[in-house]
Amino acid sequence: MDLKLKDKVTVITGPAKGMGRAVTLAFAKEGARLVLAGRDTAAIEPVATEARGHGVDAIVVPCDLTDAKQTSALAQAALAAFGRVDVLVNVAGGSGPIGKTGWETTPEEFDEIVELNMKGCFNTMSAVLPAMIERRAGKVVNVGGTFGMRGRAGRMAYSASKWGLRGITKSFALEAGPYNININLVAPGMVDGPRFREKVCANMAARLGITLEEAMERHAADYALRRVTQDDDVADACLFLASDRARQITGADLAVDGGWASL
């Protein structure tokens, strides 16, 4: 299926690894022109090089997403390089404290994850939407999480940040809809990778006195499909919502979790 994303100018945050890398390369394979943003540009450059290997333009812009001046500069860099922004995909985010109750979570830990997961997306959307509104066209995809749909013990701060991102997404969708702009949220469940294995599963294994492999199996057993999400599953959902195949979808939460949050 041709998603007609060729030459679409796509800003992607958090592209250096994991889901972000998978999303970046998925858009590159569709022929999109890429603006890759994050604090660690040295980590992003290899992904940009890989993307260029698919024959697309890709620039790297240093940006701390929690700083509104830097996200404004990011939008200006995209416009200077390509003349417009067609798509924004907010992948960048953090996990916050793992295995801590709400009362054990420090105010500093709470503030840090809420600022990154909520304010970061608010800043980037605020920066790119004026240009999209002027053209009366655009797609925004925010990557949330299913803990922001059902909550999770031991992950209060993270859950709060992802619940908040859902509200931000839906409100922006209502405001931008009259300008032909779609704004949606992809909510992955547990996504296999270093963070899942080395932090989430390791925490469960230590807490329950089981092996890492057993912890992974316990997580998979929570899902209807009995498997955790892969990076490419998230990338495919982002491609769909960024395309005109999703022209009549906005303000939606798309759970990509093998059947957990919605069942």
N, C-alpha and C positions, 0 to 999 in steps of 0.2 A: 504494500500500500504506500503510495506516494503521499507523504504528509505535507508536501508543498512548503517545507521549511528552508529550501535552498535560498541562500543569500539573505535570510532573515537575520537581522542584527540582534544577537542574543547576549545579554549580560548574565554571567553566572558567578555567584559568590561561593566561596569555599570549594574551589575546583581541584585542589591539590591531591586529594586521595579519596578512597572509598566511594561513597555515593557521588560526591562532587566530580571525581575523575570519570566515573561511569556516565554521568549526565553530560559532561563536557564532550566525551568521545562520541556519545550517541548523537548529539547535535552536530558534531563535526561530520559524522557519516551521512547525515541528512543534508550537508552542504551549507549549514548556517555559518555566518561570520561571527566570530566570538570575541567578547570582551571578558577577560577572566580576572576576577578581583579577589584580593585577600591580603593579609598582612605579610605573609611569608612568600615573597615573590620568587625566591630561589627554589622553593618547593613547587611552585606553579609552573615555572619555565619548562620542565621536562614534559608536563602534560600539554602545554601549548605547542611544543615541538611535535609531540605525537599527533595532536589535532591537525597541525599544518601538513602532516604526512597524508592526510585525507584530501588535500588540495584546497583547504579553506584558509582565510585570513584569521589570525588570532593575535590579539594584543593582550599584554598583562599590565594591570594597573594596581599599584599598591594602595590598599585601602583598609582602614580600621572601620568596620561597619557601625560601630557604636559612636562614631564621630560624624555628626551631620555635615561638617565642612568637608570631610573627606569623601562622603558619599555624593555630595554635590559635585565635587571635583571628578569623581568617577563618572557621573552622568555626562559632564562636560567633555571628558576624554572620549567617551563613546560617540558623542555627537560630532566632536572634532574629527574623529577617525572615519566615521561611517555616515554621518549626516542624520542619523535617526536611531531610535531604539525600538525594535519590534517586540522583543521578548525579554522579560526579567525572570530568572530562576534563582530563588534564594535557597541555597543548600546549606550555607554556613550556619553552624550552631554548635552548641556544647551539650554535655550530658549532665552537668551538675553533680552534686554529691550522690553517691550510690550506697544504699543500705542504711541510710540515716532516716530516722523518723523526723516528722516536722519539727518537734521540739528540740531535736538534737542538731538540726540545721542552723548554722549561724546566719545572722543577718547579712554578713558579707557574702557568704555562699549563695544565699537567695538573691541578693542584688545582682551578683555577677552573672548568673545564668538568665535571669529575667532581662537584664540589659542586653545580653548577646542575642537571645532567641526572640525577643519581642522588639526591642528598640532597633536592633540591626535591620530587621525586615521593614519596620516603620521608616527608617531613614532611607533605605534604598528605594522603596516605593515612592516616598515623598519626593525623591530626587528625580526619578525617571518619569513619573506620571504627567507632569506638565507638558513634556514633549509629546507623549502619547495622546494626551487630550487635544493638543493642537492639531495632530494628524487624524484624530478620531479613529484610532486603531492601536491595539496593543494587547499583549497577553502577559499576565503575571502568574507564576506558579511558586507558591511558598511550600517548603518542605517542613511539615510539622511532625507529629508522632501520635501513635494511638494512645499513649499515656495521657494525651491531651483530649481524649475522647471518653476514656473510662477511668482515668486516674490509676495510681499504682502506689501501694505501700512501699516505703523506703525510697521513693522518688518524688517526694512532694514538690520540691523546687522545680525540677524538670517538668513535671506534670502541669504545674501552675503556668510555667512559661509557654507551654504548648497549647493549653487552654486559651491563654491570652492571645496567642498568635491566631487562633481560630476566630476570635472576635475581631481582631484587626483585619483579617482577611475578608470576613463577611461585611464589615462596615465599609471598607474600601470598595468592595464589589458593588454595593448599593450606590455608592457615590460616583463610581467611574462607569457604571453600566450605561448611563445615557450617552456616553461618549464612545460607545462601541468597544469597550475594554473589558476583557474577561479576567477575573482574578479568582484563583482557586487554590486549594490546599491539597497536597499529597501527604498522607499520613502513613508512613511505614511502621510496621511492627518492629520486632527485633531484626536487625540487619546483620547478617554474618560479616565478620571482619575483625580487625584487631581490637576495636573498642568493645565489641560484643564478647569476644573470647577472653580478652585479657582483663577487662574490668567487670562486666556484668556476670559472665559465667564464673570467673575466678572468685568473685564475691560470694556467689551462691555456693560454690564448691567449698570454700573455706567455712562458710556459715553452717552448712549442713554436714560437713565431713564426707563429701563425695568427690569423685573424680571430675575433672573438667569435662570429659566426654559425657558423663552422666548428667552434669548440669546442662549441657547443650541439649541433651535428649529431653530433659524435663521442660525446658523452654519450648521446644518443638511440639511437645505433647499438648501444650495449651491451645494450639491452633487446629482448626478443622482440617487443614491439609497436611498437618503433621510435619511441617517444615518451616524454617525461618526464611525471611525474605532475603533475596540477593540484591546486590547493587544494581544489576541490570533491570530488575523488576521495577525499581524506583525510577530509573532512567526512562523506561518505556512509558510509565504513567506521566512523567513530565513531558515527554514528546507529544503524547496525545493531547494533554491539556493546553500545550503551547500551539497546537495546530488548529486549523479551521474545522477539523473534524469535531472539535468540541465547541463550535461557535455558539451553541445555545446552552452552554453550561457555565455558570458563574456562581461564586459564593459557595461552592460545593466542597465537602470533605471526601476525598477519595482514599479509603483505607486500602493499603497494599500490605496486608499482614497475614495472608493465608487463612483468614477467617478467625478473628478474635474480637475486635472492637465492635463489629456490627452483628455478631451472632450471640 
